[in-house]
Amino acid sequence: MLSAAAFEAALRAIGAERYHNLHPFHRRLHGGQLTKGQVQAWALNRYYYQRCIPLKDAALIARAEDPALRREWRSRLVDHDGETEGDGGIVRWLKLAEGLGLDRDYVASTRGILPGTRFAVEAYVHFVAERSLLEAVASSLTELFSPAIIQERVAGMLAGYPFVTRQTLAYFDKRLTQAPRDSNFALAYVIEHARNRDEQELVLEALRFKCGVLWAQLDALYYAYVEPGYIPPGAFRPEGS
Amino acid sequence: MLSAAAFEAALRAIGAERYHNLHPFHRRLHGGQLTKGQVQAWALNRYYYQRCIPLKDAALIARAEDPALRREWRSRLVDHDGETEGDGGIVRWLKLAEGLGLDRDYVASTRGILPGTRFAVEAYVHFVAERSLLEAVASSLTELFSPAIIQERVAGMLAGYPFVTRQTLAYFDKRLTQAPRDSNFALAYVIEHARNRDEQELVLEALRFKCGVLWAQLDALYYAYVEPGYIPPGAFRPEGS
């Protein structure tokens, strides 16, 4: 069995190898190399991921026998759904999409998303609903790596795109405090609850799986909107494309 | 299709006919006619129902696409799991059981519950996880009838049992405000979302089902602890029985 330190190092090594900050689509997004239509496609597709997050979090709570775990995980519902109408991460993402010039109702309808987005996101929701609670918690651990990508993204997008404002990216301000709180809890949880080497491997595999969920969403975007640029029938078409 | 008023009247008629305030076990409980051991058996078995409530509520949230519904339903998680350790309805129920002289850890282990309790409660959790969202919401509507039973129960138990104190029954104080808030929301929801006569019938049937879940728990208690009093192997045995 790995020591806590070696286990954490193994988790972080997965991020260093597989987290989606390394994907060519993100390199271009953060480097100011995309067209406005490509940035819109990113925001529109990523909305589907955002809107499904509370569904997977509630699925986890529904399987957690420990009230302390449920209470802790409940804060993720609060983050995404807010306390009142117009509050929370999902609405902030819609504002981001609107700030990029997209129609809010069209984005919210999810009619224009890529099939690859839908399948990757739904695989994540099913994973959390169906695997062990330990694996479900572990699959959230990509948040360990998100503060760095958020800082890079916000700085890069503000510098790279005249159509992007600080206010448009307000979603990420909240995530800079929410994600470390959540990932610290999840990391401590998997270290405590993986009781043998096999369970540690399940945790590592869950994190690899989740890295794949994020990576596959960018693959779909890259293929449809960058290179070769074959937009599937029914999916969002940027103006002039 | 029934008018809103006729639909609500049909729901209330189900309560008038089937709600578990009418069950002989409750008649005895509230009338001061049970032994301490029988009251203990009630509290111990009902704990299993309490502890599963947030699981069914999170299962509902996990299927609710509308953030407003998720936010509203989240308050039920708060009610049962609390904001911090030692808070919330589940802990208050454990205090009730302790106040009746039961060992807290034994109650929390659920080792002593009746098979009939387990099956009825799990049928409820599965119903909420598997039926339509409309039926899942509808199955909570027994709370329409709970303020009356709570007032009758608290008054009856305080008058009928020297071993019951106001503090022991503190769980019910909170429910007097929580249940009407929740059931008003759920009633408005089913009236709005049942779009035709068939869906109204599904709602009515969900409420009948839930009345059965509550009723069956009392049947199991009555059979094991009142008459004929055959306690199944492994289930809680009151001292001296």
Boltz contact constraints between the chains, C-beta under 6 A:
constraints:
  - contact:
      token1: [A, 55]
      token2: [B, 62]
      max_distance: 6.0
  - contact:
      token1: [A, 58]
      token2: [B, 58]
      max_distance: 6.0
  - contact:
      token1: [A, 58]
      token2: [B, 61]
      max_distance: 6.0
  - contact:
      token1: [A, 58]
      token2: [B, 62]
      max_distance: 6.0
  - contact:
      token1: [A, 59]
      token2: [B, 62]
      max_distance: 6.0
  - contact:
      token1: [A, 61]
      token2: [B, 58]
      max_distance: 6.0
  - contact:
      token1: [A, 62]
      token2: [B, 55]
      max_distance: 6.0
  - contact:
      token1: [A, 62]
      token2: [B, 58]
      max_distance: 6.0
  - contact:
      token1: [A, 62]
      token2: [B, 59]
      max_distance: 6.0
  - contact:
      token1: [A, 62]
      token2: [B, 62]
      max_distance: 6.0
  - contact:
      token1: [A, 67]
      token2: [B, 81]
      max_distance: 6.0
  - contact:
      token1: [A, 67]
      token2: [B, 90]
      max_distance: 6.0
  - contact:
      token1: [A, 70]
      token2: [B, 54]
      max_distance: 6.0
  - contact:
      token1: [A, 70]
      token2: [B, 81]
      max_distance: 6.0
  - contact:
      token1: [A, 71]
      token2: [B, 81]
      max_distance: 6.0
  - contact:
      token1: [A, 74]
      token2: [B, 77]
      max_distance: 6.0
  - contact:
      token1: [A, 77]
      token2: [B, 74]
      max_distance: 6.0
  - contact:
      token1: [A, 81]
      token2: [B, 67]
      max_distance: 6.0
  - contact:
      token1: [A, 81]
      token2: [B, 70]
      max_distance: 6.0
  - contact:
      token1: [A, 81]
      token2: [B, 71]
      max_distance: 6.0
